[in-house]
Amino acid sequence: MKKTQWQGWGPGEQAEQHYLVEPRHLAGGGNLQHVAAFLHASGWRDKSQPERLLLESPDRSIRIAYDPHVLPGGWVIQGTASAHQDEWWATLGQQTPVEIIAGLTDALTQPRSAHAPNVWAPLLEQGWHAPEDADHVTAVSADSTAWVRYQQSQPGEAVWLAGATDEHGNGWTAQLASSTPMHLVEAFSTALASPDPVMRPLGRVPHSSRIRTTSVSVLPSQLRAWQQARATAARAATWARNSVRGPRPRAANPPAHSGSARARR
């Protein structure tokens, strides 16, 4: 385990021990506000109740819920049908890292890219491989602890499956409807495959020989600043999009009958 001490500590604050965990898919759930604060700053309605997260998109077409008190518990994302999109859904277990959840949910607030989505490309770029004996189109991480699969049981019945598990069998699973917009599935796979570690506080790091940790000392003000920066970026992007969509000012019309007035002079 490596240990790093952060510089520039301010007076009157006590540093707290955290850990950078990799691979991120085995880091455990994390702070729900990583997902919620970004969406709230992007203009989503917060209808949460104690111990139950519930967010709704500005146009009310998408709902995101997290409830640990139902079985199996975890995340449920639902999108309603529209003229150009079938109804879709995604369910993700409680221990799905919030940074991976955010890969999908952040994309809900952003315009679609012009390029054609490719779910598999982010995985293959990070060394994931396709098992030769797989019955369905599958990609497995280099350390064999995570996987993504497109499973089609029969024509017209298919689902995206993903998950991660350590040597103790602890981990998470996710299912995304085949109707889920492909750019969202790609955003999910990109966040899943990211090599960047994620941060967890002392006592929230899973006990597994499959993870690598780096101990860091972090000030509470630093944590707040990082969280605020993410929310600020969401607000700025939302403001920019709304400004572009807003009505353009009309050109001033010339005074009525101005030509006639000159003629009379």
Secondary structure by P-SEA (a helix, b strand, c coil): cbbbbbccccccbbbbbbbbcccccccccccccccaaaaaaacccccccccbbbbbcccccbbbbbbcccccccbbbbbbbcccccccbbbbcccccaaaaaaaaaaaaccccccccccaaaaaaabbbbbcccccccccccccccccccccccccbbbbbbcccccccccbbbbbcccccaaaaaaaaaaaaccbbbbbccccccccccbbbbbbbbcaaaaaaaaaaaaaaaaaaaaaaaaaacccccccccccaaaaaaaac
